[in-house]
Amino acid sequence: MTTRPGGEPTVRDIFTPPRGGPTVLRILLGAQLRQLREVSGISREDAGYAIRASDSKISRLELGRVGFKERDVADLLTLYGVTDQRTRDHLLSLAVQANAPGWWHSYADVMPTWFEVYVGLEEAAARIRAYEVQFVPGLFQTEDYARAVTGLGHPDASHEEIEQRVSLRMTRQRLITAPAPPQVWAVVDEAALRRPLGGAEIMREQLRHLVEVTALPNVTLQVVPFAHGGHAAAGGPFSILRFAESDLSDVVYLEQLTSALYLDKREDVDRYLAVMERLCLEAEPVGATADILKRILDEL
């Protein structure tokens, strides 16, 4: 954030929308509006009054958790002293783009809103680090393995619903082979590789697929062996997303049975990063992964 010589606050330009669609655009626009408000010395209460809303709505807007109305954005820009037409047009254009549905909108019938946020962030991430205890990471799952996992989590779902959920997971996987894909580094407990979900043949196919996936230059996989005993991530699986955009802080994602937690406070993120670093040190070296996968495959 800077201020023009005449005193008017300005924002950095975002002329190339980042990967991730509306989810990320909402967060970026919210961050810009928060910076403009703070530079202008205006409280959330006064900002809310200006758009006929509460201070809590301003908080949600600034965090990118709700959609934007063009009129509200225009009124806030006026309140914050932004009169430069180029800046106004740019931010109003972002507001329109932020309200457009992402590709995952077609899966809204099987995707809860708390997971919708994750899919958008995943699309935008430059680096994804994950630890898994029970399952192969979703981005690495075969279709049959994903079907078995989905059936466990949704035992009463219809065949059509299961197939829709599997289709969502397969579509997400396009990310790792897309142009300029994110770097994905996963640490997986050995138990996840030995549990034959869907049967031995499906698990063999899954292990063969992992051998192929880990040959990609942007994918790294490490295995925490049974022999290691306890390890740093005793609390369970988690993911850490890092973004190229400076306005987007790292996010730790913790999925629960019916909801999820998104942690972006620096102290929380740093703690999970430290755990991830210890996991990488405790796991088998990256160079051993292919041999481990082949050995487990031979034993099935």
Solvent accessible surface area in square Angstrom, and as a share of the most:
residue,aa,sasa,rsa
1,M,82,0.36
2,T,90,0.52
3,T,76,0.44
4,R,89,0.33
5,P,147,0.92
6,G,81,0.78
7,G,47,0.45
8,E,30,0.13
9,P,9,0.05
10,T,18,0.11
11,V,17,0.10
12,R,95,0.35
13,D,63,0.33
14,I,12,0.06
15,F,120,0.50
16,T,114,0.66
17,P,67,0.42
18,P,15,0.10
19,R,83,0.30
20,G,6,0.06
21,G,29,0.28
22,P,13,0.08
23,T,5,0.03
24,V,0,0.00
25,L,7,0.04
26,R,50,0.18
27,I,40,0.20
28,L,0,0.00
29,L,0,0.00
30,G,0,0.00
31,A,9,0.07
32,Q,2,0.01
33,L,2,0.01
34,R,87,0.32
35,Q,39,0.17
36,L,0,0.00
37,R,18,0.07
38,E,94,0.42
39,V,71,0.41
40,S,43,0.28
41,G,68,0.65
42,I,31,0.16
43,S,45,0.29
44,R,106,0.39
45,E,107,0.48
46,D,84,0.44
47,A,0,0.00
48,G,0,0.00
49,Y,187,0.71
50,A,31,0.24
51,I,7,0.03
52,R,146,0.53
53,A,32,0.25
54,S,56,0.36
55,D,55,0.29
56,S,53,0.34
57,K,49,0.21
58,I,2,0.01
59,S,34,0.22
60,R,102,0.37
61,L,4,0.02
62,E,15,0.07
63,L,80,0.40
64,G,5,0.05
65,R,161,0.59
66,V,46,0.27
67,G,42,0.41
68,F,4,0.02
69,K,123,0.52
70,E,92,0.41
71,R,148,0.54
72,D,6,0.03
73,V,1,0.01
74,A,25,0.19
75,D,47,0.24
76,L,3,0.02
77,L,0,0.00
78,T,89,0.52
79,L,67,0.33
80,Y,5,0.02
81,G,33,0.32
82,V,0,0.00
83,T,99,0.58
84,D,45,0.23
85,Q,111,0.49
86,R,151,0.55
87,T,16,0.09
88,R,38,0.14
89,D,75,0.39
90,H,24,0.11
91,L,1,0.01
92,L,37,0.18
93,S,49,0.32
94,L,1,0.01
95,A,0,0.00
96,V,79,0.45
97,Q,63,0.28
98,A,0,0.00
99,N,73,0.38
100,A,47,0.37
101,P,95,0.60
102,G,13,0.13
103,W,87,0.30
104,W,8,0.03
105,H,111,0.50
106,S,79,0.51
107,Y,24,0.09
108,A,53,0.41
109,D,114,0.59
110,V,10,0.06
111,M,9,0.04
112,P,52,0.33
113,T,108,0.63
114,W,63,0.22
115,F,27,0.11
116,E,56,0.25
117,V,52,0.30
118,Y,12,0.04
119,V,0,0.00
120,G,0,0.00
121,L,5,0.03
122,E,3,0.01
123,E,31,0.14
124,A,7,0.06
125,A,0,0.00
126,A,40,0.31
127,R,75,0.28
128,I,4,0.02
129,R,19,0.07
130,A,11,0.09
131,Y,1,0.00
132,E,42,0.19
133,V,53,0.30
134,Q,86,0.38
135,F,49,0.20
136,V,1,0.00
137,P,11,0.07
138,G,18,0.17
139,L,11,0.06
140,F,1,0.00
141,Q,4,0.02
142,T,13,0.08
143,E,87,0.39
144,D,51,0.27
145,Y,0,0.00
146,A,0,0.00
147,R,69,0.25
148,A,24,0.18
149,V,15,0.09
150,T,11,0.07
151,G,30,0.28
152,L,103,0.51
153,G,54,0.52
154,H,69,0.31
155,P,107,0.67
156,D,142,0.74
157,A,26,0.20
158,S,60,0.38
159,H,125,0.56
160,E,121,0.54
161,E,53,0.24
162,I,22,0.11
163,E,52,0.23
164,Q,54,0.24
165,R,53,0.19
166,V,3,0.01
167,S,43,0.28
168,L,13,0.06
169,R,56,0.20
170,M,49,0.22
171,T,21,0.12
172,R,19,0.07
173,Q,25,0.11
174,R,171,0.62
175,L,8,0.04
176,I,9,0.05
177,T,96,0.56
178,A,33,0.26
179,P,126,0.79
180,A,84,0.65
181,P,46,0.29
182,P,1,0.01
183,Q,86,0.38
184,V,7,0.04
185,W,65,0.23
186,A,1,0.01
187,V,0,0.00
188,V,0,0.00
189,D,18,0.10
190,E,14,0.06
191,A,21,0.16
192,A,0,0.00
193,L,0,0.00
194,R,72,0.26
195,R,91,0.33
196,P,68,0.42
197,L,18,0.09
198,G,49,0.47
199,G,33,0.32
200,A,44,0.34
201,E,101,0.45
202,I,43,0.22
203,M,0,0.00
204,R,69,0.25
205,E,70,0.31
206,Q,0,0.00
207,L,0,0.00
208,R,103,0.38
209,H,52,0.23
210,L,1,0.00
211,V,40,0.23
212,E,117,0.53
213,V,8,0.05
214,T,30,0.18
215,A,83,0.64
216,L,51,0.26
217,P,131,0.82
218,N,9,0.05
219,V,9,0.05
220,T,31,0.18
221,L,2,0.01
222,Q,7,0.03
223,V,1,0.01
224,V,2,0.01
225,P,26,0.17
226,F,116,0.48
227,A,104,0.80
228,H,76,0.34
229,G,52,0.50
230,G,67,0.65
231,H,42,0.19
232,A,28,0.21
233,A,7,0.05
234,A,94,0.73
235,G,88,0.85
236,G,18,0.17
237,P,67,0.42
238,F,10,0.04
239,S,15,0.10
240,I,4,0.02
241,L,0,0.00
242,R,102,0.37
243,F,16,0.07
244,A,85,0.66
245,E,38,0.17
246,S,102,0.66
247,D,35,0.18
248,L,12,0.06
249,S,57,0.37
250,D,11,0.06
251,V,17,0.09
252,V,0,0.00
253,Y,14,0.05
254,L,31,0.15
255,E,99,0.44
256,Q,90,0.40
257,L,174,0.87
258,T,109,0.63
259,S,42,0.27
260,A,16,0.12
261,L,81,0.41
262,Y,59,0.23
263,L,42,0.21
264,D,68,0.35
265,K,132,0.56
266,R,120,0.44
267,E,115,0.52
268,D,47,0.24
269,V,1,0.01
270,D,67,0.35
271,R,184,0.67
272,Y,53,0.20
273,L,32,0.16
274,A,45,0.35
275,V,20,0.12
276,M,0,0.00
277,E,84,0.38
278,R,113,0.41
279,L,0,0.00
280,C,20,0.12
281,L,152,0.76
282,E,49,0.22
283,A,9,0.07
284,E,59,0.26
285,P,88,0.55
286,V,72,0.41
287,G,73,0.70
288,A,28,0.22
289,T,5,0.03
290,A,41,0.32
291,D,92,0.48
292,I,10,0.05
293,L,0,0.00
294,K,99,0.42
295,R,121,0.44
296,I,1,0.00
297,L,33,0.17
298,D,120,0.62
299,E,102,0.46
300,L,58,0.29
